[in-house]
Amino acid sequence: MKSKSIHGASVSEIKANLENSTADGFEPTAAIVFISIEQDRKAVCNLLKDRNISVFGATSCGEFIDGKQTKGETAILLLELRQKHFSILLEALGEGTLEQGASRLANRVKKEFSNPSIILCPTGIDKNGAFFNGDELVTHLEKKLGPDKLFFGGMAGDDWTLNGTYVFTEKEETDRGIVALVLNGDAIEIKGMAITGWKPMGISRTVTKSKGNLLHEIDGIPAVEMYLKYLGRTDLEDKIGYDVLKELSFEYPFIVERENNETILKSPMKINQDENALFMDIEMPVGTKFWFTKPPELDIVEEVLDKVNLLKGNPDEQADALLVFSCAGRQPVLGPLVNEENDGLAKVWKTPMAGFFTYGEIGRSYNGKQNFHSGACCWVAIKERI
């Protein structure tokens, strides 16, 4: 399998770069498109459709290919895949439940291949301001597909406007649903990992009152009071309008304990004034054990790449293509280090790469189970079996 990554700030630039990439006889059959909501995604899809290239697409919160990172533009990974080894599915949820949509998608996936592997992008937030429940999606898909099936991905973004995200193919799109690239696992191998890099601070804490995404009490103390006090924001007399997401959440998410000593990050999104509660990106039921965190240290990129090499095993192993789903919160916290992280992944795998900054990540930690993540860098290497 051959692959190439291209980018562009306009449809005309994408067209020129597409023509340049195929001048040597390269004939892509699939395009993975990560695109700003400011760009004309329908025109880009039509451009690819005219060349008989199937599209797997998601709106972004910043996009990148190996050696270039942008915001407000388009990044595309072109794949020369044999048609019989892949399928692109879009499952719009409409007015139905997430469980119903996930069940329909799982059934469609199983009809495509007996041994499927999946790259998927759910929407992050719809036009009505409702957040997509990635944790629930992972639970339903794992139940329907089985715990051994591999699926990786990230939630669509919208340049931090929170006005509506989209996933799409060359034929259709939705602001509430899932797009999936389904691969024949007998012919195409995928290997990946989700990693955060945040470290715990202080003692473990326990959720003592919560409802849905609202976190009310921690160790019997109001969650808003404890979070702000623990992180030194006792100067806030009036919390109305205080932007928890931008001021604290990026740097200080929660490390949440899961089964088998696994942990994931969960992040406060805002203060719900009516309930005096933290609105979390992922639910934290009563009894959840977690830690507050320290900001990532300078060795975070080294840690990420070390884990890549552990999973890779053979240093000479290469991939045919690489996708990276990086939390939108990593960019403001890590600054230039996030470029080193993304480019470093491409160099380790010695292959073209494309990715975007997401509103949530789907993947497995090192030797871990399938999880939905916040604050993670999730990568997946794709290789055609010989």
N, C-alpha and C positions, 0 to 999 in steps of 0.2 A: 504494500500500500504506500502510495506517495502522498505527501501533504505539503502545503505552502500556506503561509500566513500573509495577509495583506491588510491595509488600513486605508482610511480616507476621511476627509473632512467634508466631503460632498459626494453626490451621486456620480458626478463626472470624474472625480478623483478615483472613486472605487472602480468605475468602468475602465479607466486607464490602467490602473494597477492590476485589474483582472486580466486585461488583454496582455499586459506584459508577462504575467505569471503563466499564461497558457501559450505563449509564443514558441516555446520549446517542445510543444507536443503534449504537455501536461493536460489531462482531461478530467477535471474534477466532476464527481457525480453528486457530492453533498457539500453544503456550506454551513458551517456553524457561525451564526451572525450575532454579535453583541453590539448593540446600537443605542445611542442616546435617543431620548424621546424628542430631542430637537431635530433629529435627522428624518429624512423621508424614507421610512422603512418599507413602505409599499413600493416605491420606485426601485429601491435596492432589490427587493424580492422579485420584481418584474424583470430586472436586469439579469438576475440569476436564473429565473424561470425560462427566459428566452434562450438560455444556453443549456437547458435541460438539467439544471442543477437543483436538487432538492434542498430545501431550506429548513434548518432548525434554528429558531431565533428567540432572543430575549432582549428587552430593553435593559439598559445598564445604569450604573452609578459611577461611570468611569470605565474605560476599556483599555486593553493593552495587547500587544503581540511581543514576541521576543525583540528586545532592543528599543521598543517605543511604547510610551504610556500616554494616553490622551484622556480628555474629558469633553463630552459633547460631540464625539465623533463616532466612528465605526471600526470595529475590529472583526476580521473574518478568518476562520481557519477553513481552508479548502481541502477536501479529502477525495482522493481517487479510489473510491471503494467499489467493489463489485456489487451491482444492484441486488443480487440474490442474498447478500450478507447483511443488509441493513434495511430498516424501515423507520420512517418518521411519523409519529402519531401526535395529534393534538386532541386533548380531552377538555372541552369546555364544561364547567360545572353548572352554568346557568343558575336556576333557582334551586337546584338540588343540593344535597349535603356533600361534604368532602368525602365521607365514607363511600357514598354511592359512586362518586366520580373516580375515586381510587380503585374501587372494585371493577368498574368498567374498564379502566386503563389496564389493570392487571390481567383481566380476561383477554383483552386485545393483544397484550404483550405475549401471553402464552400461546396464542394462535399463530403468532409470527414465527417463533422458534422454540424448539424443545429445550434449549439451553440458552436463554437470553441473558444479556448484560445490558444495562441501561444507563444512559446519560440523560438527566432530566432537569428541566427548569420550571418550577411553579411560578405563578405570579407572586409578587410580594405584598402589594396592597391594591385594592380595586378602586374604581372611580368613586365609590361611596365612602372611601376611607377605612374599609374593613381590611385588617391584616389577615394574610393566609396563614393557616396553622400548619407549619412545616413539621412539627413534632407529631401531629396526628397523621399527616400524610405518610411519614416514615413507618409509623406503627401499622397502618392499614396495608401498605405495600408489602412490608415484611411478612405480615400474616397471610396475605393472598399469594405471594410469590415464593415464600419460604426463606428461612434465615440465611441460607447459603448463597442466595442470589445477590449479585453485586449491582448497586446503583449509586451513582455519584451526581452531584450537581449543585446548583445555587439558585436562589430566588431572584427574579427579575427586579431591577431597580428603576428609578426615574429621576436621577440626578438630584436626589434629596428633596424633591418638591413634595413628595408624599401625596400626589394628586392622582396617581393611577399608573400601574405598570402593565406591561403586555408581553405575552409569549405568542409566537406565530410560526407559520410555515409559509411557503410561497402561495398558498391558497386561502388561508384563513388566520384569524387571530382572536385572542380573548383577553380580557382584563381580569378574569377569574377562572383559572384553569392550569393545565400542565401541558408542556410539550416534551416529548420523549424521543430520543434517538435510540432505537432498539437494535442491538447488534447480535449477530449469531455467535454465541460464545464458543462454538466449536471451531470457528474460523478466525474470530477476532478476540484477542485477549485484552482485558483492561486490568490495570493495577493502580491503586490509589490510596490516599490517606488524607485525613483532616487533622490539623495540628494548630494549637493556639499560641502557646509561648508565655501566657500569663502565669504568675506564681501566686500562691496563697499568702495572705497577710493575717496574722493574728490567729485566734482560736476558731474552731468551727462553730457555726451558728445553726439554728433550727427554725424553720417556718412554723409559727404557732397559730396564724390566722391568714387565710387567703380565700379568694373566690375567683375562679377563672384566671385571667391575667392580672388581677389585682392582688398585690401583696400588701396585707394590712399590718401584720405583726411579726417581729423577729425576736425570739426568746422572750415573748410577752411584752415587748416594747414596740410602740408604733414604728413601722418600717421606715417611713419618711424621716422621722426624728433620728433614728439610729444611723441610717445611711449618711445623712448630711453631717451629723455630729462626728461620726467615725472618720469622715474624710475632711474634717476641718471647716465645714461651712456653717458654723454656728452664728455667723453674722447676718444670716438671712432672716429679717423680721417678717418680711412678706414673701411667701413662696409662690404667689400667683404670678404666672408668666416666667418663672425660673426654668430655664431650658436644661433639664437634667441630662438629656441625650447628648447635647454638645458640650456641656460644661464638665460632666463627670463620667457618664456612661462609657464613652469610648475608652477611657483610661482605666476605669474601675468597674468592670463587670463582676459578676459573681462566678466563682468556680463551684459547680454543683456536683455532688457525689452521685454516681450511678452504680449499677451492678458491677461486680468483679473489679472493684477499685478503679473503674473508669470515671472520668470527669468530663463535663462539658461546660461551656460558658453560657450564662444567661444575663441579659442586660436590661436595666431599667430604661424605659423609653420616655416617661414623663411622670409628673405628679398629678394624680386625679384629685382635684381639690374637693369635690363633693364627698368622696369617700376617705379623704386623707390617706391615700394609699399610693404605692408605686405601681405604675402600669408596666408590666414586664413583657419582653418580646416573646417569651416562652413561659407557659404556666409553671408555677411552683406550688404544688399541693402542700397541705399541712403535713409536717413531718419531714419535709425535704431538708437534707443537711447540705450546708454550703459554707464557703469562705469568702470574705472580701478579698480583694486582690491588690497587688503592687503593679505599677505600670511595667510593661515589658522592658527588659534590659537590652543592652547593646548586642548581646550574643544571640538574640532571637533568630536571626537569619542563619547563623551557624547551627543552631539547634534544629531548625526546620530541615536544612540540607543534610545534617547528620542522620535524621530519621528517614529521609528519602533514601540515602545510601544503605541504611539497614534493611529497608523493605526491598530495595533493588537487589541486594545480595551480590550479584556478579557486577563488578565495576565496568566491565566491557559491554554489558547489556545496553541496548539502545531501544528507543521506541520509534514508531512511525509518526506519532503526533502526540501533542500534550495540551490538555485543557486545565486552566486554573480558575477556581472560584474563590475569590478573596473577599472577606467581609469588608463592607464599605467603611467600617470603623477602624480598620487597620491603617488606612491611608493617613488620616489625620494624626494618629498616635505614632506610627513608625516613621512618617515623613519619607526621606529619600531611601530609607532601609527597605520600604516596600518594593521599590524598583529592583533593589539587589535581590530580594527574595524571589520575585517573579522571574527575573532574568536568570538567577541561579538555578531555578528548577529546570529551565530550558537547557542550560549548559550541562547539567547533570545527565539529562536524558538525551542530549545531543540531537534535538529534533525541533521542528517548527512548533510554536506555541501560540495560543490565543486565550484570553480570559477577560473577566470583568469583575468589578466590585459589586457585591451582592447585598441583599437584605436578609441573608441567611444561607447556610451551607449544609449540604447533605453528604455524608461520607462516614468512613470508619477511622477511628484512631488506630495507632499502631497495634496490630494484633487484637483489635477490639471489635465491638459490634457496630451495627448500623445505627447512626444517630443523626438527629438534626442539631446543628450547631449555630452559635452566635460568636462572632469574633474570630473565626477560624480561617486558615488558609487551607483550602481543599484542592488537591491536584489529582488528575487521573491521566495515566499514560495509556496510549492505545497502540496495539501492535498486531499486525496480521500474522497468524500462525503459518509456519512453512508447511 
